[in-house]
Structures are given as structure tokens and as C-alpha cells.
Amino acid sequence: MQLLRPLIHSLPLDQASIPGCMACDDRSFVQVRDAYCRLTHKQLQLFCSVRSLPITGSVDDLATRLAHHDVQSYPLSFSSSTVNLNGHHAIIAHHPASPKRRFRPVKAPDLPVELMADIMDHLTSATGNSPKL
């Protein structure tokens, strides 16, 4: 399956469902993909570029590619229950039981707020999106 991962991420939507692929059969995949489908094409391209995934394709292609990546990279399992937050439904993620020994991911050093603001401004202007206040 590890050898197929780069191939899956570059496939168009109609070819993305591979028999035996855990991500394709998982309810988590469907929910993550649906969430990505709500984003614009430029936003999806930004998320793909951050994850070093190909940025070509339609909204459906990019959403599928991102969902495959996320479901295979992060241990997600969603319950069917949702919580209503100000008219929006949020899916509650239940993480599987932790193993006895947990490895902490390497955390990037904290950056000053001013530098983070400059980075976010640069990303916003690069994608052509303006913040909605």
C-alpha cells in the first residue's frame, strides 16, 4: 500500500477508489473529502502545495487527493453524532486508544506573532484571497 500512496494522490476522482484501499472504504475518508469539497479551487491548491501533493485537477480531484493524504497520515475515526454549533454541524473525532508509549511529533519552534502575521499575509496575497471580516 505504501508504494501505491503517491499513485493514489495523483489519480483523478473517478480512478481514486482502489479496491482494498483502507482510505477509500473508510467513513472518515468520505467525511474529510466532503469537508474539502466546500473549499475553493485556490484554497485546495494551497493545501495540496503545503502537503507537497500535485496541485493539478478539478475541485473533486484535489479534495479526493487531500482526503486520501489526511486519512492515511492521521488516525481519524468519526462518530455519526454531530454537535450543532451556531447553526453549523461539527463532526466529533474519536481518536483510537493510545498505545502505552506515545511518540510526540517534532514541533516547529514558536515564531513571533508579527512573523506569523507576515507569513499569513503573504499566503493570502499569493492565493488571491482576501480575509473576510
For each residue, the residues with C-beta under 8 A, 3 or more apart:
1: 4 5 20 21 22
2: 5
3: 7
4: 1 7 8 18 21
5: 1 2 8 9 68 72
6: 9 10
7: 3 4 10 11
8: 4 5 11 16 18 21 23 65 68
9: 5 6 53 54 65 68 69
10: 6 7 54 65
11: 7 8 15 16 64 65
12: 15 16 57 58 61
13: 16 57 58 60 61 64
14:
15: 11 12
16: 8 11 12 13 24 61 64 65 68
17: 21 24
18: 4 8 21 24
19:
20: 1
21: 1 4 8 17 18 24 25
22: 1 25 26 71 72
23: 8 26 29 67 68 71 72
24: 16 17 18 21 29 68
25: 21 22 29
26: 22 23 29 30 71
27: 30 31 78
28: 31 32 71 76 77 78
29: 23 24 25 26 32 33 67 68 71
30: 26 27 33 34
31: 27 28 34 35 78 91
32: 28 29 35 36 66 67 70 71 76
33: 29 30 36 37 63 64 66 67
34: 30 31 37 38
35: 31 32 38
36: 32 33 39 44 47 62 63 66 67
37: 33 34 59 60 63
38: 34 35
39: 36 43 44 47 59 63
40: 43 44 59 129
41: 44 45 58 59 62
42: 45 46 127 128 129
43: 39 40 46 47 127 129
44: 36 39 40 41 47 48 59 62 63 66
45: 41 42 48 49 55 62 127
46: 42 43 49 50 123 127
47: 36 39 43 44 50 51 62 66
48: 44 45 51 53 54 55 62 65 66
49: 45 46 52 53 55
50: 46 47
51: 47 48 66 69
52: 49
53: 9 48 49 65 66 69
54: 9 10 48 57 65
55: 45 48 49 62
56: 61
57: 12 13 54 60 61 62 65
58: 12 13 41 61 62
59: 37 39 40 41 44 62 63
60: 13 37 57 63 64
61: 12 13 16 56 57 58 64 65
62: 36 41 44 45 47 48 55 57 58 59 65 66
63: 33 36 37 39 44 59 60 66 67
64: 11 13 16 33 60 61 67 68
65: 8 9 10 11 16 48 53 54 57 61 62 68 69
66: 32 33 36 44 47 48 51 53 62 63 69 70
67: 23 29 32 33 36 63 64 70 71
68: 5 8 9 16 23 24 29 64 65 71 72
69: 9 51 53 65 66 72 73
70: 32 66 67 73 74 76
71: 22 23 26 28 29 32 67 68 74 76
72: 5 22 23 68 69
73: 69 70
74: 70 71
75: 95 96
76: 28 32 70 71 93 95
77: 28 93 94 95 96
78: 27 28 31 91 92 93 94
79: 91 92 94
80:
81: 92
82: 89 90 91 92
83: 89 90 92
84: 87 88 89
85: 88 89 90
86:
87: 84
88: 84 85
89: 82 83 84 85
90: 82 83 85
91: 31 78 79 82
92: 78 79 81 82 83
93: 76 77 78
94: 77 78 79
95: 75 76 77 98
96: 75 77
97:
98: 95 102
99: 102
100:
101:
102: 98 99
103:
104: 107
105:
106:
107: 104
108: 111
109:
110:
111: 108 115 116 119
112: 115 116
113: 116 117
114: 117 118
115: 111 112 118 119
116: 111 112 113 119 120
117: 113 114 120 121
118: 114 115 121 122
119: 111 115 116 122 123
120: 116 117 123 124
121: 117 118 124 125
122: 118 119 125 126
123: 46 119 120 126 127
124: 120 121 127 129 130 131
125: 121 122 128
126: 122 123
127: 42 43 45 46 123 124
128: 42 125
129: 40 42 43 124
130: 124
131: 124
132:
133:
